[in-house]
Amino acid sequence: MPRPLLLALLLLPCASLAATESTTLEVSLTIQESCRIDRRGQEREPPVVNCALDSPYRVQANDPKRAPSSTRRLAPARWEITF
């Protein structure tokens, strides 16, 4: 029997075992996004959001009943943008 054929027959069982084994692989992904938020002339209209990678976002009216977070009486923002 030629040597290459004998070698192939010896390695065949090893190749079939390697195909059935599995392992765990941890992967992380970081996507860096850049968004520009332009305020409209009138506060009653929502701001314009432009993201470089078209990331999803939501613009909604802010809750006017929310208590201010500081001791000063600042007007709350009218719009809330969530990415």
C-alpha positions in Angstrom: 0.0 0.0 0.0 1.4 3.4 -0.9 2.4 5.6 2.0 0.2 8.6 1.2 -2.9 6.4 1.1 -2.0 4.8 4.4 -1.5 8.2 6.0 -4.8 9.4 4.7 -6.6 6.3 6.2 -4.9 6.9 9.5 -5.9 10.6 9.6 -9.5 10.0 8.5 -10.9 9.1 11.9 -9.2 12.1 13.5 -10.8 14.5 11.0 -14.3 13.1 11.7 -13.8 13.6 15.4 -12.7 17.2 15.0 -15.9 18.0 13.2 -18.1 17.0 16.1 -16.3 18.9 18.9 -17.4 22.4 19.9 -16.2 25.2 22.0 -17.6 28.5 23.5 -16.4 31.8 22.1 -17.2 35.1 23.6 -17.5 38.0 21.2 -18.1 41.7 21.9 -19.0 44.4 19.4 -18.7 48.2 19.8 -20.4 50.4 17.3 -19.3 54.1 17.6 -22.1 56.4 16.4 -22.2 60.1 15.9 -25.5 61.9 16.0 -26.3 65.6 15.5 -29.5 67.1 17.2 -30.7 70.3 15.7 -33.4 72.3 17.5 -36.2 73.7 15.4 -37.0 77.4 15.5 -40.2 76.7 17.5 -40.0 74.5 20.5 -43.4 72.9 19.7 -41.8 71.1 16.8 -39.6 68.1 17.6 -35.8 68.4 17.0 -34.2 67.0 13.9 -31.8 64.0 14.7 -29.2 63.0 12.1 -27.1 59.9 12.9 -24.1 58.9 10.7 -24.9 55.2 10.9 -28.7 55.6 11.0 -29.0 54.3 14.5 -32.5 53.9 15.8 -33.8 56.6 18.1 -37.1 57.9 19.5 -38.2 61.5 20.0 -41.1 62.1 22.4 -42.6 64.9 24.3 -41.2 65.3 27.8 -43.5 64.9 30.8 -44.2 68.4 32.0 -45.3 67.1 35.4 -41.8 65.7 36.2 -40.2 67.3 39.2 -37.1 69.4 38.4 -33.9 67.7 39.4 -32.2 70.9 40.7 -33.2 73.5 43.3 -33.4 76.2 40.6 -36.7 76.5 38.8 -35.5 75.7 35.3 -38.0 75.1 32.5 -38.0 71.4 31.6 -37.0 70.3 28.2 -40.0 69.8 25.9 -38.5 66.9 24.0 -36.7 63.7 25.1 -34.5 61.7 22.6 -33.8 58.1 23.4 -31.2 56.1 21.6 
